Amino acid sequence: MRPVGLPEIPEQTVVVARAAFPKGSLAIRVRDRLAEVFVDEPFTEAFGVRGAPGLSPGVLSLVMVLQFAEGLTDRQAAAMAVRAIDWKYALGAELTDTGFDASVLCRFRARLADNGMERVVFDRLLEHCKDAGLVAAGGKQRTDSTHVISAVRDLNRLELAGESVRAALEALAVAAPAWLAGHINVTEFAERYGPRVDGWRMPPSQTKRDRLAQVFGQDAIALCRAAWADDAPAWIREIEAVGLLRQVLVQTYIVRTDARGRQVIKKRDADDGVPPGQLRLASPYDSDARWAAKGDDLFWMGYKIHLTETCTTLPDADADADVGTGVGTGVMPNLITDVHTTDATVPDVKATAPIQRKLAEHGVQPGEHYLDSGYPSADLITKALKQGIRMVTPVLQDHSDQAKAAEGFDKNAFTINWKTRQVRCPAGRTSSHWNPVKQHGKDAIVITFSVLTCRDCPLQKQCTTSKTGRRMLTLRPEELHENLARARAEQKTDTWKNKYALRAGVEGTINQALDITGIRRARYRGLPKVRLQHAFSATALNVIRLDAHWTTGPLNRPRTSRLERLSYRLSA
């Protein structure tokens, strides 16, 4: 690579583009205003210093941003670089330039993913917006997540077992055909695993399906034993499909020896210890995709994305302006400040700290962070306050039986004296034990009242239903307990509810990402490339919002119905 950045725009290209687009276009304005974002230097470590010079990574990253902004495939993006005048202007190409092959984009993505450079362009655009005063620390930001369906087909456990054997055979047939032919009956295996396992109908009876599962298991064991034999080349075991086959074999089957010394292969069921969702492979072609469920209606295989954006309130006088861009109001546009992608099994609460840490690293941490109830915990709320971030989020209520039933005495009915380490109950009696413990890896305090204290208490039935007849409480340390109690009290007020309504606007951002970039369906396989897809999708959304902010004025508002404008105001 020769780090030269975007090439200078040829004079003829400038003349033709200006004549063809007298009012400009998205691609033209991106080149004019954001050229400094698409430079080569940040990509230097991903490229060698010897060999023939390659295409500019700055140019290719600009192509990918425009590709996501217009919802194009690789072939369509490569064609646009040849035939679209405004794209030629943006890329600094001659009108006669023949462009590049579509496969270049695939190889470029692989290079970025392999070198951990998925967010380079997104971070550079965020830094540019920060320098321009469009994003700053201390404001209001909101975060929400949505599911992402993987790029591979859904497989049940029987199909997964068979397709994993087929994937390993296909890889070995290319990498080690002679070795493979010496260890299996190629004709028999080709008949069984030639077509995709999910391409033909499974046996209708349970007996036949069980027999097929045993056949898949026997073939997997035979292949793994051959690959891990002492005389097998070590590199055979390093083939990804072979390694995944071994994992699927362990997760799907149990191998035992019966009384006669014969090997018995049995498919695992719930009683045999099926691996948890975060460890269980779902496809031999995407080792990062996982099955997950949300509520009773949503069940998917793939990933999860968390989008964080700035959010500004609109003055009543400018209620007709576009909420997402801040057009016509003098208000800064709402821009995405972080995009965080995980596998589908990671709960939202695990994403809160990484998101806030990333925002702080880029100097755009919010003063108020609006989130739904899946993100907070007492520890996270306290830690965020110490960092200057106030989390505006509904916290989970007390889960004790008394609080759920709204009868008897919940934790709020007890008076805690942190200095003397005693708790006074509603009947005026004090606890007998104060025991600091670890629960699920977190500090907690277990409070116990004596049996003698509770036995003759007239309020015992309202206080506890335990067989021992005494009350026990579990508290968090003082600071965490008080922060949690304060948050629970605040969220019951109308003032807090009106303030929290600002969070709903992030749903519109997710909908925009879905409509423009198809963010809920992964284009690529593997978590690194899905992260790259989401980073470029977020960059494209920011470019679109910036373009709207630059070009649309009070006298040139986008045409929307009054009902749509009312919807925007309510969602904001």
Secondary structure as GFF3:
##gff-version 3
##sequence-region A 1 572
A	DSSP	alpha_helix	11	20	.	.	.	ID=ss1
A	DSSP	alpha_helix	26	34	.	.	.	ID=ss2
A	DSSP	three_ten_helix	35	37	.	.	.	ID=ss3
A	DSSP	three_ten_helix	41	46	.	.	.	ID=ss4
A	DSSP	alpha_helix	57	69	.	.	.	ID=ss5
A	DSSP	alpha_helix	74	83	.	.	.	ID=ss6
A	DSSP	alpha_helix	85	91	.	.	.	ID=ss7
A	DSSP	alpha_helix	103	114	.	.	.	ID=ss8
A	DSSP	alpha_helix	120	131	.	.	.	ID=ss9
A	DSSP	beta_strand	140	149	.	.	.	ID=ss10
A	DSSP	alpha_helix	157	175	.	.	.	ID=ss11
A	DSSP	alpha_helix	177	181	.	.	.	ID=ss12
A	DSSP	alpha_helix	186	193	.	.	.	ID=ss13
A	DSSP	three_ten_helix	197	199	.	.	.	ID=ss14
A	DSSP	alpha_helix	206	227	.	.	.	ID=ss15
A	DSSP	alpha_helix	234	237	.	.	.	ID=ss16
A	DSSP	alpha_helix	240	252	.	.	.	ID=ss17
A	DSSP	beta_strand	253	257	.	.	.	ID=ss18
A	DSSP	beta_strand	263	267	.	.	.	ID=ss19
A	DSSP	three_ten_helix	270	272	.	.	.	ID=ss20
A	DSSP	beta_strand	290	294	.	.	.	ID=ss21
A	DSSP	beta_strand	298	310	.	.	.	ID=ss22
A	DSSP	three_ten_helix	316	318	.	.	.	ID=ss23
A	DSSP	beta_strand	336	343	.	.	.	ID=ss24
A	DSSP	alpha_helix	349	361	.	.	.	ID=ss25
A	DSSP	beta_strand	368	370	.	.	.	ID=ss26
A	DSSP	alpha_helix	378	386	.	.	.	ID=ss27
A	DSSP	beta_strand	390	392	.	.	.	ID=ss28
A	DSSP	alpha_helix	401	405	.	.	.	ID=ss29
A	DSSP	three_ten_helix	411	413	.	.	.	ID=ss30
A	DSSP	beta_strand	415	417	.	.	.	ID=ss31
A	DSSP	beta_strand	422	424	.	.	.	ID=ss32
A	DSSP	beta_strand	433	439	.	.	.	ID=ss33
A	DSSP	beta_strand	442	448	.	.	.	ID=ss34
A	DSSP	alpha_helix	451	455	.	.	.	ID=ss35
A	DSSP	alpha_helix	460	463	.	.	.	ID=ss36
A	DSSP	beta_strand	472	475	.	.	.	ID=ss37
A	DSSP	alpha_helix	478	490	.	.	.	ID=ss38
A	DSSP	alpha_helix	494	500	.	.	.	ID=ss39
A	DSSP	three_ten_helix	501	505	.	.	.	ID=ss40
A	DSSP	alpha_helix	506	517	.	.	.	ID=ss41
A	DSSP	alpha_helix	527	551	.	.	.	ID=ss42
A	DSSP	alpha_helix	562	571	.	.	.	ID=ss43
###
